[in-house]
Amino acid sequence: MSSLTSARLLRLLSLFQARRDWTGAELAERLEVTPRTVRRDVQRLRDLGYPVDATPGVAGGYRLGVGSTLPPLLLDDEETVAVAVGLRAAASGGSLAGIEETSVRALAKLEQLLPSRLRRRVSALHTFTDTVGRKSPTVDSEHLTVIAGCCRDAERLHFRYRDHHGQETRRVVEPNKMVHAAGRWYLLAWDVDRDDWRVFRLDRMEGPLSTGPRFDPRTPPEDAADYVARGISSSAYRHTARVLVHASEEDAAQRLSPMDGTLTRVDDRTCELRIGGNALDMLAVYLLFFGFDFSVLEPAELEGELKALRDRIDRSLGGARPGPGSGSAG
């Protein structure tokens, strides 16, 4: 089998995983080949162990069925190493419940298939790397696959949701896309009852999840990852602050990611920053290290925290002893 044919088979598999049903004409157009070549490629997949179901007739097409055996591995060296490293990382602790044990089993099978040159590369990457950080809340892997299927097939999703205050509500949504950010899984979806876009943390979604009926997909107001990043930069925190930054939006954006806060242009020399935090004193410290002059718009208590930091710095530089009532203004 030529490398060109192998690459086309991988593209064909990717199309089958992206959508359930395809006509021969649609596959031929996507792969830029003739319908006859599509039929040959489908037969090659069957020969490799992939159960591809076909429906004859003018309205017929193809669908990738559920297989009972593991087909041959169709990955190049770099892809194989990437999969093995990902499995090792997941085996050492991931954000999916039960993923560690499953990853260990999958990695053991994969490493038995690796040639020695690849096994040494994977082992070196694992041995000479380490991770730092707190463990994130885990998500049921079955929930993840159910939600992904609803996104793919445009099916409504029904679930119970527990917000950060612990309050529980029943939600019906039209899921758009899942986003993994800062060690957590999020879902961007159209909330049917609230008639607006909402972002949900998957570890706060409780089942059993139910699906249906189908819906016509909507277009979100912006890229899903950017929308989620902007949403969690402030809404997930106890305190939200607004400051006027004395710098252009372009300059300020060089030091700020969408996960940190939201910038809005005011004019060529100023912009507004909306940012969240669990403690006002930590917000004050962050803003001081932001690198630009700013003025506090809200809340007024943030100014008190900044003055407390200024006094503490003055005492540290001057060697003065703290006076009565000094310290945090919170």
Buried (B, 14 or more C-beta within 10 A) or exposed (E): EEEEEBEBBBBBBEBBEEEEEBBBEBBBEBBEBEEEBBBEBBEBBBEEEBBBEEEEEEEEBBBBEEEEEEBEEBBEEEEBBBBBBBBBBBBEBBBBBEBBEBBBEBBEEBBEBBEEEBBEBBBEBBEEEEEEEEEBEBBBBBBBEBBBBBBEBBBBBBBBBBEEEEEEEEBBBBBBBBBBBEEBBBBBBBBBEEEEBBBBBBBBBEEEBEBEEEBEEEEBEEEBBEBBBBBBBBEBBEBBBBBBBEBBBEEBEEEBEBEBBBBEEEEEEBBBBBBBBEBBBEBBBBBEEBEBEBEBBEBEBBBBBBEBBEBBEEBEEEEEEEEEEEEEBE
